[in-house]
Amino acid sequence: MKSTSGLSLLLPLPLLFAGPAWAACPVFPADNVWNTPVTQLPVDARSNAYVASIGATTGLHPDFGSGTWDGGPMGIPYNTVSSNPPKVPVAFDYADESDPGPYPIPASPVLEYGSDHHLLIMNQDDCTLYETWDTRQQSGAWKAGSGAMFNLRSNALRPSGWTSADAAGLPVLPGLARCEDLETGAIHHALRFTAQRTQRKFVWPARHYASSITDPNVPPMGQRFRLKAGFNSSGYSPQTQIILTALKTYGMFLADNGSNWYLSGAPGACWNDEALVSELRTVKGSAFEAVDESSLMVSADSGQVKTTTPALVTLIVSRLGDGSGTVTSLPAGMDCGATCEAHFYPNALVTLTATPTAGSTFYGWGGGCNGMTSPITLTLTGDSVCSATFGATPTSQLADLATGLTQPSSSVGKNQKFNYTVTVKNQGPAPAATIYLTVTLPTRFTLVSTPTGCTYANATVKCPLNTLASGQVKTVTLPVKPTLKGRFSATARTTSTTSDPNVNNNTATLTTAVY
């Protein structure tokens, strides 16, 4: 089978910086073991044996991507629900180790394709994570091999010896590489991976094993590995570098039985499949080491780590230029205009994002932050001063993208095919560059065929439109088929790297009545 921000308060936190957030909820507290850097932890005494068991010459492999495999998206998808969603009972094969529920399963949930059929659901109202394994619907009733519920605001672990949707008894969602991580420029949590042979043993924070092997040289469930600090990742693509940096900083948990060194993630249009597969396979098992994280444990029944109170370091960002914009940080703490200051823990991995206001352009970083693009990620080894330069964009360099969304009729019959037509026009005087169109379809609508050059996952169509000259129009046709009666809304949104002073017309929403 598978935030605390770095503000000026000297909080009793470990050497970690803030838990990642998913929508309105944290993915466990900042002092949770999933969110704790392991760069300073000692190497496990059996590290060499564990690596040899999994494969010292075997390369890392991304078990996720933007394409399809076995008839569905590559990776473990997730669902979000809110507004007091209805819950349904689930019958479990391993009911004695499963949380009985009920579970807020949507009408058409997105499940993992392949053999494991994981179903991940996060309720944004109460920040509860629901996960099931071997999930299927039979005669209208839901069944699964096992199921677990996690309070994302709590450090509580499952009872010792209990499984979850993972063989290690751990949650699945916190260990996934996600497109949301890429948008911040860094992954601020540990990842999960699989191995063919695991020991009949589990180590904290795991709660369960799924093996009959007693060889002590085979890694147990929950064993954490990290990429060696000396591994040179400078020649890799930006996406791969983000993953490798996370593996150096936060490492990865052995969470399930499966193919050796298979790294987990959620499917998404953001992933460059060709680069990830070809580059990660060059990262061999010998580049990793097992770490001993027993020193972090407060209680065997809690994911909380022991705390320290190191002296904080200061980051100052000044805004320069005749334009305007804001600078924010992840972990949170920086949110400023002219001059701002925030405090973080030493060696914090901080991602700064510069966002120009309408009519302004971001021109680059200075001081301790060197680079021309945003976001930028830096490691705060000590006090640092940076600058962000914003310039007023000349009118001749402004674009104005207008997005339109139409349909033949405001009402259609169930299972009746029709087309959404999306138009994007550049109404500004300057060409618009690096244009992306994102169309969010109703979850009960089927996309009959994906337009050439576009990708489709999790009810979202993403299309690179490249460049639009002044006055130029591009049209994208989406053939869809509704599978449920009711009223449903679709939204089309266009973004560009060219400054657009009128963002109000970049988004269009359309409601369809299905009878």
N, C-alpha and C positions, 0 to 999 in steps of 0.2 A: 504494500500500500504506500500505496503511497502515504506644554512646552514652556519644555521650559526653555526660554530664550537665554542668550548670554547677556542679559542686561546687567546693570550695575549692582543689583542685589547679589550679595555673596551667598548663594544658596548652597546647601549641602549636597551637591551633585558630584557624581564621579567625573572622570575625565572624558565626558561626552558632552554633546552640545545642544541637541534638541531632537525629539522624536520626529520622524517624518509624519506628514499629515496627508490624509486621504479625504478629499472633500472637507467636511466640517469636523472631522474626527482625527485625533492622533492615532498613529499605528503603534499603540502602547506608549507608556510614559517615557520621558527622556532618560530615566535611569533604568530602563529595561535592558536586558542583556542583548536583545536584537539591535539596539541603537547605540551600543558601546564600542568604541574603537578598541582594537586588540593589538595595536602596533607595539606596545611595551610588554606584552605578556610573554612568559618564558616558553620555549619550545618544549613540546611534550616529549617525554623520555622515549616513547615508541614512535616518534614521528617518521623516521626512515622506514620502519617496518610498515606503518600504515600507508605511506605513499607507495611503497613497493607493492603492497597488496592491491591497491586500486590501479596502479600502472604508472611507473615513473616515466615511461616513454610514450604514454598515451596523452593525446592532446585534449584540451578543454573543448566542450561543444555547447553552443547555445541551443537549448531545447525550446526555442521560441522564435518568433519572427513576424514578418508582415505578410507572408504568403500563406498557402494552405498545405495541409498534409493529411492524408487519410480521410479526405472529404471535409475537412474543417480547418479553422485557424490553427496556427502553430503556437503552442503554449497553453498556459492555464488562464482562462479568462475570468472576469469577475463581474458581479452584478451589484448595482446599488438600488436601494429602495428607501422610501421615506413616506411621510404623511400617514403614519399608523397603518402600515400595510397589512392585509389579511394574512393569517398564518394557516398552514395546513399540517396535518400529521404526517410523519415519515416513519415507515416500518424499517427497522435496522436488523441486519444479519447478526451484528455483534452488539445487541441491545444492552448487554451488561456493562459495556465500556463506552456507551454513547449517551449524549445528552438527549433526553426524550423529546425536546421541542415543546410546541410545534415550531415550524420554520416558515419564514416569510418568503416562500418561493413565488416569484413572479409568474404571470400567465405563460410567458414564453421565455424561460431563463436561458442564459448562455452557458452551456456546459463544455467541459474539456472534451475534445475528440480523442479517439484512441481507446486504450484499454482501461484507464483509471477513472474516467468520467467524474473528475472533481467538479463540484458545484460550490462556488464561493459567493456569498451574499453579505453585503454590509448595509445595516440599517443606519442611515445617517441621522435619524432622530435620537436614538439612544446609544449610538456607537457600539453596537453589538455585531460581532462577526460570526456568521454561520457558515460552516464548512461541512460538506459530505463527500464521501468517496464511493465509487461504484454506484453512481446515482442513476436511477432509471424510473420511468413512469409506466405502470402496467395497469390497464383497465381503469385509467383515470386516477389511480392512487400512486403516491410517491414511495419508492423504496430505495435503500442505500445499504452499502456494507457497514458503514459507521458514520457517525456525525458528532460534531463538537461545536460548542458555542463559546465565544471569547469576548469578554468585556475589554474593549480597546483602551479604556482608561485605567485598567487594573494590571498589576504585575502577577496576578494569580496564575499558577500552572494547573494543568489537569491532575487528577489524582494519580499517584505513583502506580505504574503498571497499566494505565489506560492508554489506549490508542486514540487517534483523532482521525482526521482525513488524511493524515500522514502516518507512516509506520513508526516514526519517532515520537508520536504523541504531541507534536508541535503544530502550531498554526501554519498554513501554507502562504497566505497573503503577504505577511511581512517579509518573506524571503524571495519575492518575485522582483525581477528587474522590470520596471514599468516605464512607459512613455512619459509619465508624470515626472519621473526621476530625471530623464534627459532634459526636460524643459527647464529644470533648475541648474543644469550643468554639472550635477554631482549626485551620487547615490549615497544617502546618509543612513544606511542600515546594512545589516548582513544579508547575504543571499543564501539560497538553499541549493543543494545538488544531490545527486544519487550515485550509488556504487553497486556493482553486481554482488559483492560479498560483504556482508556486515556481520559483526559479532553478536552473540546472544547476550547482549549487555547494552545498557544505555547509560550515558553520563549527562549530568546537568547541562542544559535545562531540559533535555529530552525526558520522556516519561515511559517509553515503551520500546521494545525491540521486536524484530520479526525475522528471527534466524535461529538455526540450531548449531551454528558454528561456535565453538568455544576457544579457538585458536586466539591467544592474546595479541598476536601480530596482525589480526584483522581489525579494522576500526569499528568501534561501537557506534550505535545511533547517538546523534547529538554531538559527535566529535566536530570540533571547529578547526578549520584550516585557513591559512592566510597565504597570500602571494608574498614571496620573499621580498624584503625591502630593496634588495639590490637588483631586482629584475628591471631591465631597461624597456620601458613602454613608450619611449619617445617616438618611435617610428610607426606607431599604429594610428588608425583613423580616430577622429574625435570620439565616436561612440564607443569604440573598443577601449580607448584610454579611460573613459569614464568608468567602465566596468572594471578594468584592471586596477584603477585607483581605489575603487570600493573594496576590491579583494585584498589589497594591501592594508587598507585602513580598518575595515570591518570584517573581512573574511567571509567564510561561508560554512553553513552547518550541513553535515551529513544527515539528511532528513528522510530518505526513503531508499528502498531497493530499486535498482534500475541500471541503466547503462553507465559505465564508468565516466566520471568527470562531466556528467551532463548537468549543465547549469539551467536553473528554472527562470522563467519570465512570463509575462502576460503578452498575448498577441497584440499587435498594434501597427498602424501604418508608418510609425516613426522609424522602424528598424530597417537597417540596410543588411538584408540577409546575406548577400554575397560577401560583403566585407567581414561581417561577424563570424561566419563559418570559416572562411579562409584564414582570418587572422587569429582567432582563438585557438584553432587547431595547432598553431605553432607554440602555444603556451603549454608546455608539457607538465606532467605530474611532478617531475623533479623540481619545478619552479615553486612548488608549494611546500609548506611545513605545517604539521599539526601543532596546535598551541594548547597549553594547559591553562584553562580559565577557572580552575577551582578556587583561586584566590579572590575571584569576584563575587562568589556566592554568599548571600546573606542568609538564605534559608533554602533548603532543598525543595520546598514547595512554592517558591516565589522566583519570578524572573528578575527581581530587583538586584542591582549590583551594589557592592559596597561603595560608600561615598567618601569623597575627599573634598577639601576646600582649598584648591590651589589659588595663588594670586592671579587675578584676571589680567589680561592684556588689553590694550586700548587700540581701537581702530578709528581713525578720523578720515572722513571723506569730505573734500571741498568741491563745490560746484564752480566750474569756470566757464567763460564764454558768454556771448550775448544771447544765447538761447535759454530755454528752461527745460526742466525735467526732474525726475525723482530718482533716488537710489535706495534700493531695499536689499535686504540680506536674507539668506537662509544658512544657518539658523536665524530666527527673527531677532531684531534688535536695532537694525539700521533701517530707518524710514524717514528720509529727510529731503530738503530742498537745497538751501544755500550751503550751510556747513553743518555737519552732523558728527556725532561721536557715539560709539557703542563699545561694550566691553564683553569679551569672550574668554573662554578657558584656553590656556596655552595649547598650542598645536591644533587648534580648532580648524577644521576644513570649512571655510566660509565662502559662500557663493554670493557675489554682488551682481545685481541687475540694474542697469541704467535704462530708464524709460523716458524718452523725450515726449514733451507735450506736443499737441497739434501745432504745426508751424515751426517746429524745431527738429534738429538732427543731432544724434549722438555721434561725437567725433573720436572718442577714445579715452583711455585711462592714462594716468600719469602717476609719478611718485612710486610708491610701493606696489602699485597695480599696473603692470605694463601690458598693454594690448589695445587693439582697435575695435574689438567686438564685445558684445554683451549677450549673455552673462559671462562673468569671469570668476574663476575659483582660485583661492589662495590659501596657503597654510600659515596661520598666525603663530610664528615662533616667538614673537615679541611685539612690542608696540609698533604700529605702522601708520603712516600717513599716505593717503591716496587722493587723487583728484579725478573728477569726471567732467569732461568738457562737452557742453551743449552749445550749438550754434543756431542762430535763426536761419531757417531755410528760405532761400530766395523764392519768390512766387513762381519763377520760371522752372523751379525744381520740384514743385508740388504736383502730386497726382491726386485724383479724386475718384476712387472706385465706388461704383454704384451697383449693388447686387439686387437682382430681381428673381422672384420665384413664382411660377404660374403653373396652373393645371387646367385641363380642358373643361372641367366642371367642378363645382364646389361639393358635389355629392356623387358617389359611385357605389356600385354594388359590391358586396363581399366577393372576394376572389376574382374581381373584374380588373384586368390589367389596364393601367393608364400610365401616362408619362408626366413626371415633374420636369419642367423646363427651367433651368437656371441660366440667367444671363448676367454677365459681368462686363460693365462698360467703364472705361477710363474717361471721366469727364474733366480731368485736369489738364494743364498744359504740358506736363512732363510725363515721360514714359514711367510706367509702374513696373518695378522689377520684383522677381522672386515672389510671384503671386501664388497663394494657396487657397483653394476653395474647399471648405468643409461643410458637408450637408449631413445633418442629423435626422435620420428617418424615424418614424414611429416604430417601436419594437415589434409591433404586430403587422408590419408591412414587410413583404419579401422583395428584395431587389432581384429582379428577373435576370438582369445581366449587368456586369460592371463595365462602365465606359472605358475605352482604351486609355491606358496611362493612369487610371485611377486605382485606388485600393479600397477594399470594403472589409470592415470588421466592427463588431459590437454596435451594429445599426448605424455606423458612421461611414460616409463616403468621403475620401480625401483625394483631391485632384490638383496636381501641380499645373498651373496655367502659365508659368514662366513669365513672359513680359507682355505688357499691353501698351501700345503706343497711344498717344493722345487721340481720343475719339474712337479707338478700336473697341470692338465688342467680341466676346467669346461666349459660346453657348454650350452647355452640357445637358444632355438629356438622360434622365434616370427612369427606366421602365420599372414600375413597381406593381405589387399586387397585395391588397389588404386581405388579411385572413380573419378579421374579427370585426363585428359591427360596433359602431360608436363614433366618437369624434376624436380625431387625431391631428397632431400638429407636426409639421416638418420645418426645420430651420436651415437656412443657407447663410454662411458667413465667409467673407473674403478678407485675407490679410496680405500685406505686401511689406517689403523692406523699405519702400519709398515713402517718405513722409506724406501723410494724408490728413489735411486739416479738418475734414468732414467725415468722421468715422460713423456718424449716425446712419448713413445710408449703406454701410458695409454689410448689414445684416437684414435678412428678409425672412418672415415667418408666414406660414400658410396653414390653414385648418381645413381638413377634409372630413366630410360626414360620410360614413360608410353604412349602408342600409342592407 
